[in-house]
Amino acid sequence: MQTPLFAIDNVNFRYTDGKALDALSLTIEAGERVALLGANGSGKSTLLRVLDALLFPESGDVRFCGELLTEDAFSEDEFAYAFRKRVGFVFQNSDAQLFSTTVFDEVAFGPLQLRLGAGEVRRRVAQTLERFNISPLSDRAPHQLSGGEKRKVALASVLVLDPDVLLLDEPTAGLDPRSQTQLMDMLDEWQHSSADRCAKTIVTATHDLHTLEDMAGRCLVMERGRVIASGSPGEILSDRDLLERGNLVHAHRHRSRHTHPHPGLHRPQV
């Protein structure tokens, strides 16, 4: 049996104000597109941070390709370097991720940490800026950009490293429909760009039901730090009771005084 890309076994994590992950167990295979769904506080973002080894559980095991992810393991530079090269994280708040003085420097930061030569860094950055259609922003300061432009730069700064795994926290939040479509196209292109390496994997925390079928092949619905349902986007979207339980749809009260549940972003019925 093939070793899962990620294996989460009976993981618990608690913040000072309460438990975020509760005896959580799941696996993610290489090449999957997984969407994490759930209300605020359901544990989606915490799970992403655990997968990226930004947080470590108080109990339970987290493994990446069979290797246990622990604070001790990441104290060794060789292990940390190998993991960070393969796993990239794009935060929900782009301002928390962008810190360089120019867009070019922002996208170049990661390749420089990989100790690549100056020529290779320039080549990768130019290619990535072109792919994201943000070359004209190269000399701009990230804090001067629009929300959508910041989101593109944040994603470019991760994909320039060509990781095997991409973890996305609410990537379509604040994007207009055209930008959402462009994002889906870029992720498709990236996921199928390297057939000779480990299959590309995308794990996304999202509320966006509009893009769910393009974003994921498998959905995990979370509630209070546990997975309460798993299935294809079509299966999840057709389960009205589940969507209401997960606070993924809301009800509009119309003049007729009848209450009709709709997906929160008015996704057409499937």
Secondary structure, DSSP 8 states (H G I E B T S, - for coil): ----SEEEEEEEEEETTEEEEEEEEEEE-TT-EEEEE--TTSSHHHHHHHHTTSS--SEEEEEETTEE--HHHHTSHHHHHHHHHHEEEE-SSGGGT--SSSHHHHHHHHHHHTT--HHHHHHHHHHHHHHTT-GGGTTS-GGGS-HHHHHHHHHHHHHTT--SEEEEESTTTT--HHHHHHHHHHHHHHHTS-TTSS--EEEEE---STTHHHH-SEEEEEETTEEEEEE-HHHHHT-HHHHHHTT-EEEEE-TT--EEEEETT-----
